[in-house]
Amino acid sequence: MQLAMIGLGKMGGNMTARLMRDKHSVVVYDRQAETVAKYVALGAKAATDLTHLTGQLSGPRIVWIMVPAGKPVDETIAALLPGLSPGDIIIDGGNSNYKETRARAERLAHNKIHLIDAGTSGGIWGLENGYCLMVGGEPAPVKICEPIFLSLAQKGGYMHVGPPGAGHYVKMVHNGIEYGMLQAFAEGYEILGKSSKYTELDLHGIAELWQHGSVVQSWLNELAVLAFAKDPKLEKLKGYVADSGEGRWTVAEAIEEDVPAPVITLSLLMRLRSRQEDSFGAKVIAALRNEFGGHAVKGS
C-alpha cells in the first residue's frame, strides 16, 4: 500500500523501514532533512513540506503521524487538511490523550476525514520484532489500513479495540501498567544492590537467571539483563525518570471511574520524586522527626 509517515524519530523511522521491507510505498517527512535522506536511501519518497507530501499520495490518502502529543498533533493535522479530501485517513500513532483523540475525530468527521488512533508499543525493538498495535477507529477506514497494521505488528500483535479514542485509551492503561512493573523491578534490584548481608550479589547474573523459568521472566527483565551487562552498577546513569503523560492520565481515569490503583499511582509519584535533587519534603520529615523525637539528622 501507499502511505505517508510524518515524524521519523526512533519509532516513526523504524516503522517506516519495517513497512518498506514489506513492500509498502512510503512518502516521508521530517523537520530534519538528513533524517529524510536516510530513509530516501532505503527507498522512501521525500516530501519537502506537508503540501508536497499529500500531493504525492493517491486517494484514499493515508497519512500516519508520529509527533509528540498535544499541540504538535493539532498543528500537523491543520497543516494537512488543505491537501486532504473526503475519505482520506489520518493515523495518529503517538501517545495522545484519548479525550483529545475523540474530539479530533469528531472535528475531522465534519470534513469527512477519518481519524484512526493506533496505540503503538514495541520501542526501538519493534523494527525487528514487530509492534503491538492497539487501534481505535471506525470499522471501514480501519479495514482499509489493515495491511499496514499487519505489516507493522508481530503475529497476534494487532487488534481493532473499538471506536475513535479506544486505541489511545487502551495504550494509556497499558503504559500505566508499565509504570507499576518498572517500579517493582526498580525496587527489587535496589534491595539486592543495597544488601548489607550479601554485598557481592551479581545483578546481571541474577537478572539473567530470572529469564529462565522464573515467574518474573519478561521482556522488561530481559532489558535489565542488557542494562546490567553494559553497566553493572548503573554508575553512568542519573536517577532521573521522565514521564510522557500516560501514567498521569491513567491515574486520573482510575479516580474518575472510582477504581483503586495504588501501584500505578505510587509508581507515578516515584517518578516525580526522582526529579528532585534534594527533596524539600524529605527535609521537612527529617526536621519534624528531630523535633518530636530527637532523631538524628544529616547536614547538607
N, C-alpha and C positions, 0 to 999 in steps of 0.2 A: 504494500500500500504506500501511498504518498502522504506525508505529513510534514509539519514544521516543528522544530524544537527551539524554544526561546529560553536561554539560560543554559550555559554549558559548563557549569561548575562540576563538583565531584559527582553529583547524581546525574544531572542532565547530560553531561558529556559521556559518561559511561552508558547511560541509557541509549544515547544516540549511536554509540559504537555497537551495542548489542542489537539494536534494530537493523542497522546496516548489515551486520553479519547474517541476519535472517532475510536479507534481500529487500528490505523496505527502502523507499526513496525518501531521504530526509533533507529538508531545507533548514539551515541553521542560522541563528542569530545570537550574538553575544556582544556586550559592550567592548570586550577585549578582542581586537582584530586578530592578534596572534592565536587566541583560542579558537576563533573561527577557522583560521588557516589550518590548524591541527586536524580538524575534522573534515575539512575540504580535502586534505591529503588522503584521508581514509575513504573518500567517496561521496561526501555530503556536498550539497549545493549551498553556496554562500548567499546571505542576504545582507545588504548594507544598511537597511532600516526595515521597519515593520510593514511599510507600504510595499517595498520591494519583496518582502517575504510573502505576503498574501498574494501578490501578483504572480508568483511562481507556482501557485497551487491551483489545481482544478477542483471544481465542486463535486461533492460537498467538501469544502476545505476543512482540514483537521489541524488544529494548532495546539500543541502541548506546551504549557508554560511551566517552567521550573525557576521561579523567582521567590524571594522572601515573602512571607505572609504579610497581609495588611496593605498599606498604601501602594507598594510596588505592583501587587496584583491588579488593583484598580487602575493604576496608570497604564499598565500593559494592555488590559482589556480595552480601555478608552482609545489607546493608540491603534489597536487592531480593528476596531469597529468600522471605520470608513472603508476598509478593504474587504469586509465580510458581507455575505449575502444570506438571505433566509435559507435555513437548512444546514448552515455551516456549524462546526463544532469546536468549542474551546475545551481543552482538558487542563484542569489545574492539578498538577501533581505535587505541589508543595504542601506545607503543613498549615493550611488556612484554618481559621476558626469556622466551624460548621455553620454557625449562625450567619456569618458573613457570606459563606458559600450559598446558603439558601436565598439570601437577599439578592446576590448577584444573579443567580439562576432566574429569579422572578423578573429582574430588570431585563435580562437578555431575552427572555421569552417574549417581551413586547416587540423585539426586533426579529423574532422567530429564529434566534440563535440559541443553540443548545449548549449548556454548561455541564460537563462531567467532572466530578471530583474523584481523583484517584489517589487515595492514601497510599503512599509508597514506602515500603520498608525493605532494607537489604544493604543500605550503606554502600561503601566502596567495594564490597564483595559481590554486589549484585551483577556486575558485568560478567563474571564467570559463573556464579552460582544461580543467577536469576533472582528476581524480586518477588516480594509478596505485595499484591495489589488489592486494595480494598476499595471497590469502585461504587460510586453513587451517581445516579442519573436516571433519566427516563429510558425505558427499555429500548426504543428504536435506535437512538444515537449510540447507546452502549453496544448494541449488536453490530452496528456499522464498524465500531472501533475494536471489536473483539480480537481480530487478527493481530492488532498492535499489542493488546494486553497479553495475549498468549505468547507472543514472541518475547516479551519482557519478563514474564513470570516464570519461575521454576514450576515444574509439574505439580499441580494442585495448589499453586500459589496465586490464583486469580479468582475473585468472586464478585459478582454484582450484588452488593449487600442491601441496596434499597434506593429510594428516590434521591434527588439532589440534596447534598449535605450529608447523606448517610455514610459515604466513604470517608469523609473527613471526621465524622463523629466516631466511627469505629477506630480510625487511626489515632484519634485523640486518646481514647481509652487504652489502646494498645501502648501508646507512649507513657501513659500514667502507670500501667503495669510495669513497663520497663524501668521507670524510676525506682519502684519498690524493689525490683530484682537487683538492680545495680547497687542500691544501698545495702541490701543483705550481703552481697558479695564483698562490698567495701568493709563492712563491719567484721565479717568473719575473717578476712585476710588481715585486718588490722589487729584483731585479737591474737592471731597466730604470730604476726610480726612483732608484737609488743610483749610476747610471753616472757615472764621472768623465770619461769620454771624450765622452759625448753628454748634456750636462747639461740640455737643454731638451726632452727627449722628452715627448710628449703622451700620457699613459697612456690617457686617454679616447679619443683618436683611434685609438691602436693597438688598443685593445680593440674598438672599432667596426670597424676594418679586419679584424681576425681573425674577425669574424662573417660575412665574405663570401668563401667559398671556401677558408678555411683548415681544416686538419685539427683544429685545436683549437676550431673553431666549436662552440658548445654553449649550452645554457640557462644554465649556470653563468657562462660568459663573457659572455652577454647581461646577466646581473645585474651583472657587473663594469662593463659599459658604463654601466648606470644608476647604480651607486655612484660611479664617477668623474665622471659628469655632475653629481651633486649636490655632490661634494667632491673636486676633482681630486687632492689630495694626502692625502685621508682624515685631515685635521688635526683633525676634530671627534670622531674615534673614539679610544678607548683600545684598545691591542693585547691585549685580554683575550679569550680564546676558551673558552667553556664546552663541556662535552660532556654528553650526556644518557644515556650508558651504552652505546650500541650499539657504538661503536668499541672499548671495553674488552672487551665480550662477544665481538666478532669476533676480537680478538687472542687471547683465552682459548680460543676454539673452534679457531683455527688451531693453537695449541700442543697442544690435546687431540687434534687429528686429524693431527698431525705435518706440517702444511702450512707452508712458509716464507712469511711475509707481511711482508717488511721494510718495504715502503712504507706499508702501513696501520699497522704498529706504530710506525714513526718519526713518522708524522703525528699519532698519538695522543700520543706523548711531547712533540711540539712544542706541542700544546695545553696540556699541563701546564706547559711552560716559559713560556708566555705569561702565566701567572698569577703569576709571580714578579716582584716589583718590581725586585729586585736579587739574582740567583741566588747563593746561598752556594757552590754547586758551581763556578760560574764563578770566584768569588773564590779557591777552593782551587786551581783550574788556574792562575790568574794568579800566585798565590803560589809554586807549585811551579816554574813556568817561570822566575820571577825568581830562585829559589834555585839551580836547577841550571844556568841559562844566563845569568843576569843580564839576562833580557829585561825590557823596560820595563813598568811597571805604572802604573795611573791611580789616584789617591787618591779617596776618597769625598767 
